Amino acid sequence: MSTELTGAEITVRCLQKEGVDHIFGYPGGAVLFIYDELFKQDKVKHVLVRHEQAAVHAADGYARSSNKIGVALVTSGPGVTNAVTGIATAYMDSIPLVIISGQVPTHAIGLDAFQEVDTVGITRPCVKHNFLVKDINELATTIKKAFFIASTGRPGPVLVDIPKDVSQQKAVFVYPESVAMRSYNPVTRGHAGQIRKAVQLILEAKRPMIYAGGGIILSDAAAQLTELVRMLGFPCTNTLMGLGGFPATDRQCVGMLGMHGTYEANMAMQHCDVLVAIGARFDDRVIGNPKHFFNEDRKIIHIDIDPSSISKRVKVDVPIVGSVSDVLVELIKMLKVRKEKPDQTALDAWWTQIDLWRARDCLKYDRSSSIIKPQLVIEKLYDVTKGDAFVTSDVGQHQMWAAQFYKFDLPRRWINSGGLGTMGFGLPAAMGVQFANPGNMVACVTGEASIQMCIQELSTCKQYNLPLKVINLNNRYMGMVRQWQEFFHGNRYAESYMDALPDFVKLAESYGHVGMKIEQPGDVESALTEAFKLKNRLVFMDFITDQTENVFPMVPGGKGLSEMILV
């Protein structure tokens, strides 16, 4: 006779069956039965954060850096509303998460019970899917569906809302080996005919460009992309989310493109005749205004797992729906079979033009300054870590400088909030990265405004002995806000100055960590070297940087890629 288990026991058994090793959460009344069952076992390790937003960001960082599904557990009401920012962050960047939330008992739903919110309604716009489980007999299958939906097709967060009485009721536990849903059958293999059309366009290209986004990272297609780029000899640019998909130190890499992309990447995007877009979505921060990007002579090939992303902002000529990794394998095979090469004379002339654009040295800055330049800190971080660290960031100028000056040669090493632009993401995401990659160097690049959004997680870091290195680029401003106010609002710095800042060194020390304050350019490298030698300690480095430094290049909002502000 089969043994019956409670809903709480079933939930934990499901996590075990899915191979979940870490779950990030914060307890509350509606999930106490689940917490009780987590306490009774040791296969799934629970990490206690200090705020539910951080639980989801930590699960997010864990997922991005490991190619596993991140899992978070929060209670009802304010627990789940606190988590919404993290859920929306993951949704915008297509990160596979499963969020389990508690809910008031089923008989109390809709009666404004204590700590009740309409979780399904609130999260619907920012999840790939969500479920409210009212029947204990459907719990195991629902959780299986959640993990399947989160990780297949275009990944994303899936929420499972479990009423408190369901976690107490009993049912026979049967975990399905697989699930099938009539309404959800993502395509993985690209259409052979479309791939053949793409091959033909690629071979005819005179001024080709490969534009690779976060889909390369999500589908573990970096190796295939690198093979394609080197085989063809084409230039390659990566989006903010795609950094590391092709080695940044390779000569064929022309850097990041977009609002703060390199001059050579943006000019090559604007003037290419065949554009191969792979796992990217032509978003507003990448191509600016679509009408400025339109070029009737340009042919566009677009490879993406999500059909709704194709021709959404820019009409393309050869759409290919499928898993990026699978499509690239087929594309490479077909190119090899053809045994033809693109016009080498035209390609050489194209590279000559790109090298002229590259010679503008658009990322140059004043290296003789007596004040610490933020770019210098990132360059020295790269040198000290030999480019081998996992780097998380918050959002703002420091994020852009990290993207520009830390040369990512490997995928899943650059962890940042791209689509939503979430301040407070960096530190909890770094925690998740460290749990997923124990023994590896993890650096969080942040600013004095962003770090205070989730700074309470320094307590979590102490509890779990996480040896993160926090690089705080402190210019006493909300830096990117100040930059826009300087450029577009007549130098009226409305509420962008960060007054009454804490002493970050003392604050770090009060949490039991090591704090450093660095004020001279000559001390930057030695401080970083010393910090990374402290392999078992979190070190908070407060770099006092130039308040007036701006991120260049910059494409103003609504402008085209060739309309960059360079100095």
Number of C-alpha atoms within 10 A of each C-alpha: 4 8 8 14 18 20 30 27 23 25 22 20 22 23 20 15 13 14 13 17 16 20 25 25 30 21 19 18 16 25 24 16 21 23 20 12 17 20 12 9 12 10 15 17 14 18 22 21 24 18 19 27 27 34 32 37 31 32 37 38 31 30 25 30 26 17 17 18 24 31 28 28 30 30 29 28 21 15 23 28 20 19 25 20 23 26 31 21 26 30 22 17 23 23 28 30 32 31 28 26 25 32 31 27 18 16 11 13 14 11 10 11 13 11 17 21 21 17 22 16 9 13 21 14 11 20 25 23 19 23 19 19 20 17 15 23 17 12 27 24 17 20 25 19 20 24 23 19 26 24 21 18 20 24 24 26 33 30 28 24 23 30 26 25 21 23 26 17 16 18 21 16 22 15 17 14 8 9 11 9 8 5 6 10 11 16 16 18 16 22 15 14 10 18 24 16 15 26 17 16 22 25 17 15 22 20 25 30 25 23 23 29 25 25 28 29 26 29 19 17 24 25 15 20 23 16 16 18 17 13 13 17 17 22 24 29 31 30 26 28 26 26 30 24 30 29 20 23 13 14 10 18 18 24 29 28 27 27 26 27 29 27 31 25 26 28 19 28 26 20 18 20 21 23 25 21 23 27 30 24 25 24 17 14 21 23 26 22 20 18 13 15 19 13 12 7 10 18 21 23 24 25 31 28 28 20 16 10 18 23 16 12 15 18 15 16 17 20 22 26 24 23 26 27 27 15 25 23 15 17 21 18 11 17 21 12 9 11 7 10 15 19 13 13 10 14 19 15 13 20 19 12 16 18 13 12 19 18 11 13 13 17 19 12 17 11 12 9 11 12 16 25 24 27 25 19 25 23 18 19 25 19 16 17 16 11 17 17 18 23 29 28 31 28 26 21 24 25 23 20 22 24 24 25 20 23 23 26 19 19 24 26 23 25 27 30 27 19 17 16 15 21 22 26 32 33 34 32 30 33 32 29 31 24 21 22 15 11 12 16 18 26 26 26 29 29 30 23 24 23 23 16 18 18 18 17 22 24 18 20 24 15 14 12 13 22 25 28 25 26 24 25 26 24 22 19 20 22 27 18 16 23 21 16 16 15 12 11 12 9 12 13 16 10 11 17 15 14 9 7 11 10 11 17 17 16 16 20 15 13 16 17 21 19 20 19 18 17 15 15 20 12 13 20 17 12 17 22 15 12 22 21 10 14 16 12 19 26 26 25 25 22 26 21 23 17 17 12 16 20 24 23 21 19 23 19 11 15 17 22 29 20 18 21 15 17 12
